[in-house]
């Protein structure tokens, strides 16, 4: 049975690899073709929308990097706690609290999430027998 609409409207939206994080630029490709032939390309129409699309890509990359730094700082404290070295865990905790606060101040994560991370790390240090001082 033939579809009511042309093939290009029934094809799923497939995002290009080089513009994967850009919400304004995408290509519709046909799954009927084995080589994924591009049927249509859509781009933002106004200069303002094009600029916002460029900025969105840069901001996404920066924020992703910051979130990665946050996760790395938290993992470093957890690793030091598991190793059992109290003084190293405390010093790494102090450095990671600074990182968590800096990222929360930039509104990359919510302040309550930052407080939750700090509280849980502090509780883990306290359970180890180290007074957690930030």
N, CA, C and O atoms as a GROMACS GRO file, in nm:
protein
  536
    1UNK      N    1   0.083  -0.118   0.000
    1UNK     CA    2   0.000   0.000   0.000
    1UNK      C    3   0.087   0.124   0.000
    1UNK      O    4   0.184   0.132   0.076
    2UNK      N    5   0.054   0.219  -0.083
    2UNK     CA    6   0.132   0.342  -0.092
    2UNK      C    7   0.095   0.437   0.022
    2UNK      O    8  -0.020   0.442   0.066
    3UNK      N    9   0.195   0.510   0.067
    3UNK     CA   10   0.171   0.607   0.173
    3UNK      C   11   0.097   0.728   0.119
    3UNK      O   12   0.103   0.760   0.000
    4UNK      N   13   0.029   0.793   0.208
    4UNK     CA   14  -0.050   0.909   0.170
    4UNK      C   15   0.038   1.026   0.130
    4UNK      O   16   0.002   1.104   0.042
    5UNK      N   17   0.156   1.039   0.194
    5UNK     CA   18   0.245   1.150   0.167
    5UNK      C   19   0.368   1.102   0.093
    5UNK      O   20   0.397   0.982   0.092
    6UNK      N   21   0.441   1.193   0.030
    6UNK     CA   22   0.566   1.154  -0.038
    6UNK      C   23   0.666   1.095   0.060
    6UNK      O   24   0.654   1.113   0.181
    7UNK      N   25   0.764   1.026   0.008
    7UNK     CA   26   0.861   0.954   0.090
    7UNK      C   27   0.936   1.045   0.184
    7UNK      O   28   0.966   1.005   0.297
    8UNK      N   29   0.969   1.166   0.142
    8UNK     CA   30   1.050   1.253   0.225
    8UNK      C   31   0.981   1.289   0.356
    8UNK      O   32   1.049   1.318   0.455
    9UNK      N   33   0.849   1.288   0.360
    9UNK     CA   34   0.779   1.321   0.483
    9UNK      C   35   0.765   1.199   0.574
    9UNK      O   36   0.741   1.214   0.694
   10UNK      N   37   0.780   1.081   0.519
   10UNK     CA   38   0.769   0.960   0.599
   10UNK      C   39   0.905   0.913   0.650
   10UNK      O   40   0.913   0.823   0.734
   11UNK      N   41   1.012   0.975   0.601
   11UNK     CA   42   1.146   0.935   0.644
   11UNK      C   43   1.175   0.991   0.781
   11UNK      O   44   1.134   1.102   0.813
   12UNK      N   45   1.247   0.916   0.862
   12UNK     CA   46   1.283   0.967   0.994
   12UNK      C   47   1.387   1.078   0.983
   12UNK      O   48   1.457   1.089   0.883
   13UNK      N   49   1.395   1.157   1.086
   13UNK     CA   50   1.492   1.265   1.091
   13UNK      C   51   1.626   1.210   1.134
   13UNK      O   52   1.638   1.152   1.242
   14UNK      N   53   1.727   1.226   1.050
   14UNK     CA   54   1.860   1.177   1.081
   14UNK      C   55   1.952   1.298   1.087
   14UNK      O   56   1.957   1.378   0.993
   15UNK      N   57   2.024   1.313   1.194
   15UNK     CA   58   2.107   1.430   1.215
   15UNK      C   59   2.246   1.404   1.160
   15UNK      O   60   2.301   1.294   1.176
   16UNK      N   61   2.303   1.503   1.096
   16UNK     CA   62   2.438   1.491   1.041
   16UNK      C   63   2.540   1.480   1.153
   16UNK      O   64   2.520   1.536   1.261
   17UNK      N   65   2.648   1.409   1.129
   17UNK     CA   66   2.750   1.390   1.232
   17UNK      C   67   2.820   1.521   1.265
   17UNK      O   68   2.844   1.549   1.383
   18UNK      N   69   2.854   1.601   1.164
   18UNK     CA   70   2.929   1.723   1.192
   18UNK      C   71   2.845   1.831   1.259
   18UNK      O   72   2.901   1.923   1.319
   19UNK      N   73   2.714   1.822   1.251
   19UNK     CA   74   2.627   1.921   1.314
   19UNK      C   75   2.534   1.853   1.414
   19UNK      O   76   2.419   1.893   1.429
   20UNK      N   77   2.585   1.752   1.482
   20UNK     CA   78   2.503   1.670   1.570
   20UNK      C   79   2.442   1.750   1.685
   20UNK      O   80   2.331   1.719   1.728
   21UNK      N   81   2.513   1.852   1.735
   21UNK     CA   82   2.463   1.926   1.850
   21UNK      C   83   2.393   2.054   1.812
   21UNK      O   84   2.356   2.132   1.899
   22UNK      N   85   2.374   2.078   1.685
   22UNK     CA   86   2.313   2.201   1.639
   22UNK      C   87   2.166   2.177   1.611
   22UNK      O   88   2.133   2.107   1.516
   23UNK      N   89   2.076   2.234   1.691
   23UNK     CA   90   1.934   2.206   1.672
   23UNK      C   91   1.874   2.274   1.549
   23UNK      O   92   1.761   2.242   1.511
   24UNK      N   93   1.946   2.364   1.488
   24UNK     CA   94   1.889   2.440   1.376
   24UNK      C   95   1.926   2.382   1.241
   24UNK      O   96   1.872   2.425   1.139
   25UNK      N   97   2.017   2.287   1.237
   25UNK     CA   98   2.063   2.235   1.109
   25UNK      C   99   2.045   2.085   1.109
   25UNK      O  100   2.102   2.015   1.193
   26UNK      N  101   1.968   2.035   1.017
   26UNK     CA  102   1.948   1.892   1.011
   26UNK      C  103   1.916   1.852   0.868
   26UNK      O  104   1.879   1.935   0.785
   27UNK      N  105   1.930   1.725   0.841
   27UNK     CA  106   1.901   1.672   0.709
   27UNK      C  107   1.801   1.559   0.723
   27UNK      O  108   1.810   1.478   0.815
   28UNK      N  109   1.707   1.553   0.631
   28UNK     CA  110   1.615   1.441   0.625
   28UNK      C  111   1.671   1.342   0.524
   28UNK      O  112   1.700   1.378   0.410
   29UNK      N  113   1.685   1.219   0.566
   29UNK     CA  114   1.740   1.118   0.479
   29UNK      C  115   1.642   1.002   0.464
   29UNK      O  116   1.561   0.976   0.553
   30UNK      N  117   1.649   0.936   0.354
   30UNK     CA  118   1.557   0.827   0.326
   30UNK      C  119   1.618   0.694   0.370
   30UNK      O  120   1.733   0.665   0.340
   31UNK      N  121   1.539   0.614   0.443
   31UNK     CA  122   1.585   0.483   0.482
   31UNK      C  123   1.566   0.382   0.369
   31UNK      O  124   1.619   0.271   0.376
   32UNK      N  125   1.492   0.419   0.266
   32UNK     CA  126   1.473   0.329   0.153
   32UNK      C  127   1.603   0.310   0.076
   32UNK      O  128   1.629   0.202   0.024
   33UNK      N  129   1.684   0.415   0.070
   33UNK     CA  130   1.812   0.406   0.000
   33UNK      C  131   1.917   0.350   0.095
   33UNK      O  132   1.925   0.390   0.212
   34UNK      N  133   1.995   0.258   0.046
   34UNK     CA  134   2.096   0.197   0.131
   34UNK      C  135   2.211   0.293   0.160
   34UNK      O  136   2.280   0.277   0.260
   35UNK      N  137   2.231   0.394   0.074
   35UNK     CA  138   2.342   0.487   0.095
   35UNK      C  139   2.299   0.616   0.165
   35UNK      O  140   2.376   0.711   0.171
   36UNK      N  141   2.174   0.620   0.218
   36UNK     CA  142   2.124   0.737   0.290
   36UNK      C  143   2.138   0.864   0.208
   36UNK      O  144   2.208   0.957   0.249
   37UNK      N  145   2.075   0.869   0.096
   37UNK     CA  146   2.077   0.987   0.011
   37UNK      C  147   2.004   1.102   0.079
   37UNK      O  148   1.896   1.083   0.135
   38UNK      N  149   2.064   1.219   0.074
   38UNK     CA  150   2.003   1.336   0.136
   38UNK      C  151   1.892   1.386   0.045
   38UNK      O  152   1.914   1.414  -0.073
   39UNK      N  153   1.771   1.397   0.100
   39UNK     CA  154   1.659   1.446   0.022
   39UNK      C  155   1.644   1.596   0.034
   39UNK      O  156   1.623   1.664  -0.067
   40UNK      N  157   1.653   1.650   0.155
   40UNK     CA  158   1.639   1.793   0.175
   40UNK      C  159   1.728   1.836   0.290
   40UNK      O  160   1.752   1.760   0.384
   41UNK      N  161   1.776   1.960   0.281
   41UNK     CA  162   1.853   2.019   0.388
   41UNK      C  163   1.781   2.144   0.434
   41UNK      O  164   1.743   2.228   0.352
   42UNK      N  165   1.764   2.157   0.565
   42UNK     CA  166   1.699   2.275   0.621
   42UNK      C  167   1.800   2.352   0.704
   42UNK      O  168   1.882   2.294   0.775
   43UNK      N  169   1.794   2.482   0.694
   43UNK     CA  170   1.884   2.567   0.771
   43UNK      C  171   1.803   2.684   0.823
   43UNK      O  172   1.700   2.719   0.766
   44UNK      N  173   1.850   2.745   0.929
   44UNK     CA  174   1.783   2.863   0.981
   44UNK      C  175   1.778   2.970   0.873
   44UNK      O  176   1.873   2.988   0.797
   45UNK      N  177   1.665   3.040   0.866
   45UNK     CA  178   1.644   3.133   0.755
   45UNK      C  179   1.696   3.272   0.781
   45UNK      O  180   1.735   3.341   0.686
   46UNK      N  181   1.699   3.317   0.903
   46UNK     CA  182   1.741   3.454   0.930
   46UNK      C  183   1.884   3.456   0.982
   46UNK      O  184   1.935   3.354   1.030
   47UNK      N  185   1.947   3.570   0.971
   47UNK     CA  186   2.084   3.585   1.018
   47UNK      C  187   2.091   3.562   1.169
   47UNK      O  188   2.186   3.502   1.219
   48UNK      N  189   1.990   3.611   1.239
   48UNK     CA  190   1.987   3.594   1.384
   48UNK      C  191   1.980   3.446   1.422
   48UNK      O  192   2.049   3.401   1.514
   49UNK      N  193   1.895   3.370   1.351
   49UNK     CA  194   1.882   3.228   1.381
   49UNK      C  195   2.010   3.152   1.347
   49UNK      O  196   2.047   3.059   1.419
   50UNK      N  197   2.077   3.191   1.239
   50UNK     CA  198   2.205   3.127   1.205
   50UNK      C  199   2.309   3.155   1.312
   50UNK      O  200   2.384   3.066   1.351
   51UNK      N  201   2.314   3.279   1.359
   51UNK     CA  202   2.410   3.313   1.464
   51UNK      C  203   2.379   3.238   1.593
   51UNK      O  204   2.470   3.187   1.658
   52UNK      N  205   2.251   3.230   1.629
   52UNK     CA  206   2.214   3.157   1.751
   52UNK      C  207   2.250   3.008   1.738
   52UNK      O  208   2.288   2.945   1.836
   53UNK      N  209   2.238   2.954   1.616
   53UNK     CA  210   2.275   2.814   1.594
   53UNK      C  211   2.425   2.795   1.615
   53UNK      O  212   2.467   2.697   1.676
   54UNK      N  213   2.505   2.888   1.564
   54UNK     CA  214   2.650   2.881   1.583
   54UNK      C  215   2.684   2.891   1.732
   54UNK      O  216   2.767   2.816   1.782
   55UNK      N  217   2.619   2.984   1.800
   55UNK     CA  218   2.646   3.002   1.942
   55UNK      C  219   2.604   2.880   2.023
   55UNK      O  220   2.670   2.844   2.120
   56UNK      N  221   2.494   2.818   1.983
   56UNK     CA  222   2.444   2.701   2.055
   56UNK      C  223   2.546   2.587   2.050
   56UNK      O  224   2.565   2.516   2.148
   57UNK      N  225   2.611   2.569   1.936
   57UNK     CA  226   2.710   2.464   1.922
   57UNK      C  227   2.829   2.491   2.014
   57UNK      O  228   2.877   2.400   2.082
   58UNK      N  229   2.877   2.615   2.016
   58UNK     CA  230   2.991   2.649   2.100
   58UNK      C  231   2.957   2.637   2.248
   58UNK      O  232   3.036   2.586   2.327
   59UNK      N  233   2.839   2.685   2.285
   59UNK     CA  234   2.799   2.680   2.425
   59UNK      C  235   2.779   2.536   2.472
   59UNK      O  236   2.814   2.502   2.585
   60UNK      N  237   2.724   2.453   2.385
   60UNK     CA  238   2.704   2.313   2.421
   60UNK      C  239   2.838   2.244   2.445
   60UNK      O  240   2.852   2.166   2.540
   61UNK      N  241   2.936   2.273   2.361
   61UNK     CA  242   3.068   2.212   2.377
   61UNK      C  243   3.132   2.258   2.508
   61UNK      O  244   3.193   2.178   2.579
   62UNK      N  245   3.119   2.386   2.540
   62UNK     CA  246   3.178   2.440   2.663
   62UNK      C  247   3.110   2.381   2.786
   62UNK      O  248   3.177   2.338   2.880
   63UNK      N  249   2.977   2.378   2.785
   63UNK     CA  250   2.904   2.325   2.900
   63UNK      C  251   2.930   2.176   2.919
   63UNK      O  252   2.939   2.129   3.032
   64UNK      N  253   2.942   2.102   2.809
   64UNK     CA  254   2.974   1.960   2.819
   64UNK      C  255   3.109   1.938   2.883
   64UNK      O  256   3.128   1.847   2.964
   65UNK      N  257   3.204   2.022   2.847
   65UNK     CA  258   3.337   2.015   2.906
   65UNK      C  259   3.332   2.044   3.055
   65UNK      O  260   3.398   1.976   3.134
   66UNK      N  261   3.255   2.144   3.094
   66UNK     CA  262   3.243   2.178   3.235
   66UNK      C  263   3.176   2.066   3.315
   66UNK      O  264   3.219   2.035   3.427
   67UNK      N  265   3.072   2.005   3.258
   67UNK     CA  266   3.006   1.894   3.326
   67UNK      C  267   3.101   1.775   3.342
   67UNK      O  268   3.097   1.704   3.442
   68UNK      N  269   3.185   1.754   3.242
   68UNK     CA  270   3.284   1.647   3.249
   68UNK      C  271   3.384   1.674   3.361
   68UNK      O  272   3.423   1.583   3.433
   69UNK      N  273   3.426   1.801   3.375
   69UNK     CA  274   3.517   1.839   3.483
   69UNK      C  275   3.453   1.812   3.619
   69UNK      O  276   3.520   1.765   3.712
   70UNK      N  277   3.324   1.843   3.630
   70UNK     CA  278   3.251   1.819   3.754
   70UNK      C  279   3.251   1.670   3.788
   70UNK      O  280   3.282   1.631   3.900
   71UNK      N  281   3.215   1.587   3.692
   71UNK     CA  282   3.210   1.443   3.716
   71UNK      C  283   3.348   1.388   3.753
   71UNK      O  284   3.359   1.299   3.838
   72UNK      N  285   3.452   1.439   3.688
   72UNK     CA  286   3.587   1.394   3.718
   72UNK      C  287   3.626   1.430   3.861
   72UNK      O  288   3.689   1.350   3.930
   73UNK      N  289   3.590   1.550   3.905
   73UNK     CA  290   3.622   1.594   4.042
   73UNK      C  291   3.552   1.505   4.144
   73UNK      O  292   3.612   1.468   4.245
   74UNK      N  293   3.426   1.472   4.119
   74UNK     CA  294   3.352   1.386   4.211
   74UNK      C  295   3.412   1.246   4.214
   74UNK      O  296   3.424   1.186   4.321
   75UNK      N  297   3.449   1.194   4.097
   75UNK     CA  298   3.509   1.060   4.092
   75UNK      C  299   3.643   1.056   4.164
   75UNK      O  300   3.677   0.956   4.226
   76UNK      N  301   3.718   1.166   4.157
   76UNK     CA  302   3.848   1.170   4.224
   76UNK      C  303   3.832   1.158   4.375
   76UNK      O  304   3.910   1.089   4.441
   77UNK      N  305   3.731   1.226   4.430
   77UNK     CA  306   3.707   1.216   4.574
   77UNK      C  307   3.663   1.075   4.611
   77UNK      O  308   3.712   1.017   4.708
   78UNK      N  309   3.570   1.019   4.533
   78UNK     CA  310   3.523   0.883   4.560
   78UNK      C  311   3.639   0.782   4.556
   78UNK      O  312   3.647   0.691   4.638
   79UNK      N  313   3.729   0.801   4.458
   79UNK     CA  314   3.843   0.711   4.444
   79UNK      C  315   3.937   0.723   4.565
   79UNK      O  316   3.987   0.622   4.615
   80UNK      N  317   3.959   0.846   4.611
   80UNK     CA  318   4.047   0.866   4.728
   80UNK      C  319   3.984   0.807   4.854
   80UNK      O  320   4.055   0.753   4.939
   81UNK      N  321   3.851   0.817   4.866
   81UNK     CA  322   3.782   0.760   4.982
   81UNK      C  323   3.794   0.607   4.980
   81UNK      O  324   3.818   0.545   5.083
   82UNK      N  325   3.776   0.548   4.862
   82UNK     CA  326   3.787   0.402   4.851
   82UNK      C  327   3.929   0.354   4.878
   82UNK      O  328   3.950   0.243   4.929
   83UNK      N  329   4.028   0.438   4.843
   83UNK     CA  330   4.167   0.400   4.868
   83UNK      C  331   4.198   0.402   5.018
   83UNK      O  332   4.290   0.333   5.062
   84UNK      N  333   4.123   0.481   5.094
   84UNK     CA  334   4.140   0.482   5.239
   84UNK      C  335   4.239   0.585   5.290
   84UNK      O  336   4.267   0.589   5.410
   85UNK      N  337   4.294   0.668   5.201
   85UNK     CA  338   4.391   0.770   5.243
   85UNK      C  339   4.314   0.894   5.289
   85UNK      O  340   4.260   0.968   5.207
   86UNK      N  341   4.310   0.916   5.421
   86UNK     CA  342   4.227   1.022   5.476
   86UNK      C  343   4.276   1.162   5.439
   86UNK      O  344   4.196   1.248   5.401
   87UNK      N  345   4.406   1.186   5.450
   87UNK     CA  346   4.456   1.321   5.420
   87UNK      C  347   4.442   1.354   5.272
   87UNK      O  348   4.406   1.466   5.236
   88UNK      N  349   4.471   1.257   5.186
   88UNK     CA  350   4.456   1.281   5.042
   88UNK      C  351   4.309   1.302   5.006
   88UNK      O  352   4.276   1.388   4.924
   89UNK      N  353   4.222   1.223   5.067
   89UNK     CA  354   4.079   1.238   5.039
   89UNK      C  355   4.029   1.376   5.080
   89UNK      O  356   3.949   1.437   5.010
   90UNK      N  357   4.078   1.424   5.196
   90UNK     CA  358   4.034   1.556   5.243
   90UNK      C  359   4.084   1.667   5.151
   90UNK      O  360   4.010   1.760   5.122
   91UNK      N  361   4.209   1.658   5.106
   91UNK     CA  362   4.262   1.763   5.018
   91UNK      C  363   4.194   1.761   4.881
   91UNK      O  364   4.166   1.866   4.823
   92UNK      N  365   4.167   1.642   4.830
   92UNK     CA  366   4.097   1.631   4.702
   92UNK      C  367   3.953   1.680   4.717
   92UNK      O  368   3.899   1.742   4.626
   93UNK      N  369   3.892   1.653   4.831
   93UNK     CA  370   3.757   1.702   4.858
   93UNK      C  371   3.751   1.854   4.855
   93UNK      O  372   3.659   1.912   4.796
   94UNK      N  373   3.849   1.919   4.918
   94UNK     CA  374   3.852   2.064   4.919
   94UNK      C  375   3.864   2.121   4.779
   94UNK      O  376   3.799   2.221   4.746
   95UNK      N  377   3.948   2.059   4.696
   95UNK     CA  378   3.963   2.105   4.557
   95UNK      C  379   3.836   2.081   4.477
   95UNK      O  380   3.797   2.164   4.395
   96UNK      N  381   3.771   1.968   4.501
   96UNK     CA  382   3.650   1.937   4.424
   96UNK      C  383   3.532   2.026   4.466
   96UNK      O  384   3.447   2.058   4.384
   97UNK      N  385   3.527   2.066   4.594
   97UNK     CA  386   3.422   2.158   4.638
   97UNK      C  387   3.435   2.290   4.563
   97UNK      O  388   3.335   2.350   4.523
   98UNK      N  389   3.557   2.334   4.546
   98UNK     CA  390   3.580   2.458   4.469
   98UNK      C  391   3.531   2.442   4.325
   98UNK      O  392   3.468   2.532   4.271
   99UNK      N  393   3.560   2.328   4.265
   99UNK     CA  394   3.515   2.301   4.127
   99UNK      C  395   3.363   2.295   4.120
   99UNK      O  396   3.303   2.351   4.028
  100UNK      N  397   3.301   2.228   4.215
  100UNK     CA  398   3.155   2.215   4.215
  100UNK      C  399   3.090   2.352   4.230
  100UNK      O  400   2.994   2.383   4.159
  101UNK      N  401   3.142   2.433   4.322
  101UNK     CA  402   3.085   2.566   4.342
  101UNK      C  403   3.101   2.654   4.219
  101UNK      O  404   3.010   2.728   4.182
  102UNK      N  405   3.217   2.646   4.156
  102UNK     CA  406   3.243   2.727   4.036
  102UNK      C  407   3.146   2.692   3.924
  102UNK      O  408   3.095   2.780   3.855
  103UNK      N  409   3.120   2.563   3.906
  103UNK     CA  410   3.030   2.520   3.799
  103UNK      C  411   2.886   2.555   3.833
  103UNK      O  412   2.807   2.587   3.744
  104UNK      N  413   2.851   2.550   3.962
  104UNK     CA  414   2.715   2.590   4.002
  104UNK      C  415   2.696   2.740   3.987
  104UNK      O  416   2.587   2.784   3.950
  105UNK      N  417   2.799   2.819   4.014
  105UNK     CA  418   2.789   2.964   3.998
  105UNK      C  419   2.766   3.003   3.852
  105UNK      O  420   2.702   3.104   3.824
  106UNK      N  421   2.818   2.923   3.760
  106UNK     CA  422   2.799   2.950   3.617
  106UNK      C  423   2.666   2.897   3.567
  106UNK      O  424   2.634   2.910   3.448
  107UNK      N  425   2.586   2.837   3.657
  107UNK     CA  426   2.453   2.785   3.626
  107UNK      C  427   2.456   2.669   3.527
  107UNK      O  428   2.361   2.647   3.452
  108UNK      N  429   2.567   2.596   3.527
  108UNK     CA  430   2.575   2.477   3.443
  108UNK      C  431   2.502   2.363   3.512
  108UNK      O  432   2.441   2.278   3.446
  109UNK      N  433   2.509   2.361   3.645
  109UNK     CA  434   2.424   2.271   3.723
  109UNK      C  435   2.350   2.357   3.825
  109UNK      O  436   2.393   2.468   3.856
  110UNK      N  437   2.240   2.306   3.876
  110UNK     CA  438   2.161   2.381   3.973
  110UNK      C  439   2.234   2.385   4.107
  110UNK      O  440   2.306   2.292   4.142
  111UNK      N  441   2.213   2.492   4.182
  111UNK     CA  442   2.283   2.507   4.311
  111UNK      C  443   2.244   2.396   4.409
  111UNK      O  444   2.326   2.356   4.492
  112UNK      N  445   2.120   2.347   4.400
  112UNK     CA  446   2.080   2.239   4.489
  112UNK      C  447   2.151   2.109   4.455
  112UNK      O  448   2.183   2.029   4.543
  113UNK      N  449   2.176   2.087   4.327
  113UNK     CA  450   2.250   1.968   4.287
  113UNK      C  451   2.393   1.976   4.335
  113UNK      O  452   2.451   1.876   4.378
  114UNK      N  453   2.451   2.095   4.329
  114UNK     CA  454   2.587   2.114   4.379
  114UNK      C  455   2.591   2.087   4.530
  114UNK      O  456   2.683   2.020   4.579
  115UNK      N  457   2.492   2.139   4.602
  115UNK     CA  458   2.487   2.117   4.747
  115UNK      C  459   2.470   1.969   4.779
  115UNK      O  460   2.529   1.919   4.875
  116UNK      N  461   2.391   1.899   4.699
  116UNK     CA  462   2.370   1.756   4.721
  116UNK      C  463   2.500   1.678   4.702
  116UNK      O  464   2.532   1.589   4.781
  117UNK      N  465   2.575   1.711   4.596
  117UNK     CA  466   2.703   1.644   4.573
  117UNK      C  467   2.799   1.670   4.688
  117UNK      O  468   2.864   1.578   4.738
  118UNK      N  469   2.809   1.794   4.730
  118UNK     CA  470   2.901   1.828   4.838
  118UNK      C  471   2.860   1.759   4.967
  118UNK      O  472   2.946   1.710   5.041
  119UNK      N  473   2.731   1.754   4.994
  119UNK     CA  474   2.683   1.691   5.117
  119UNK      C  475   2.714   1.543   5.118
  119UNK      O  476   2.758   1.490   5.220
  120UNK      N  477   2.692   1.476   5.008
  120UNK     CA  478   2.717   1.331   5.002
  120UNK      C  479   2.865   1.299   5.012
  120UNK      O  480   2.903   1.201   5.075
  121UNK      N  481   2.949   1.382   4.947
  121UNK     CA  482   3.093   1.360   4.958
  121UNK      C  483   3.140   1.386   5.101
  121UNK      O  484   3.224   1.313   5.154
  122UNK      N  485   3.086   1.490   5.162
  122UNK     CA  486   3.121   1.522   5.300
  122UNK      C  487   3.080   1.410   5.395
  122UNK      O  488   3.155   1.376   5.486
  123UNK      N  489   2.962   1.353   5.373
  123UNK     CA  490   2.916   1.243   5.457
  123UNK      C  491   3.006   1.120   5.440
  123UNK      O  492   3.033   1.049   5.536
  124UNK      N  493   3.051   1.096   5.317
  124UNK     CA  494   3.140   0.983   5.293
  124UNK      C  495   3.274   1.004   5.364
  124UNK      O  496   3.332   0.910   5.418
  125UNK      N  497   3.324   1.129   5.364
  125UNK     CA  498   3.447   1.159   5.436
  125UNK      C  499   3.427   1.143   5.586
  125UNK      O  500   3.514   1.090   5.656
  126UNK      N  501   3.314   1.189   5.636
  126UNK     CA  502   3.286   1.179   5.779
  126UNK      C  503   3.277   1.032   5.824
  126UNK      O  504   3.323   0.997   5.933
  127UNK      N  505   3.220   0.949   5.738
  127UNK     CA  506   3.211   0.806   5.769
  127UNK      C  507   3.349   0.741   5.773
  127UNK      O  508   3.371   0.640   5.839
  128UNK      N  509   3.441   0.803   5.701
  128UNK     CA  510   3.578   0.755   5.700
  128UNK      C  511   3.654   0.794   5.827
  128UNK      O  512   3.757   0.736   5.859
  129UNK      N  513   3.601   0.892   5.897
  129UNK     CA  514   3.667   0.940   6.018
  129UNK      C  515   3.743   1.068   5.997
  129UNK      O  516   3.824   1.106   6.081
  130UNK      N  517   3.717   1.136   5.888
  130UNK     CA  518   3.783   1.262   5.858
  130UNK      C  519   3.684   1.375   5.874
  130UNK      O  520   3.575   1.369   5.816
  131UNK      N  521   3.716   1.478   5.950
  131UNK     CA  522   3.625   1.593   5.954
  131UNK      C  523   3.632   1.666   5.822
  131UNK      O  524   3.737   1.720   5.787
  132UNK      N  525   3.523   1.670   5.747
  132UNK     CA  526   3.522   1.731   5.614
  132UNK      C  527   3.520   1.882   5.629
  132UNK      O  528   3.424   1.940   5.679
  133UNK      N  529   3.627   1.945   5.586
  133UNK     CA  530   3.634   2.092   5.591
  133UNK      C  531   3.652   2.144   5.451
  133UNK      O  532   3.745   2.104   5.381
  134UNK      N  533   3.562   2.232   5.409
  134UNK     CA  534   3.568   2.283   5.272
  134UNK      C  535   3.643   2.413   5.266
  134UNK      O  536   3.658   2.470   5.158
   0.00000   0.00000   0.00000
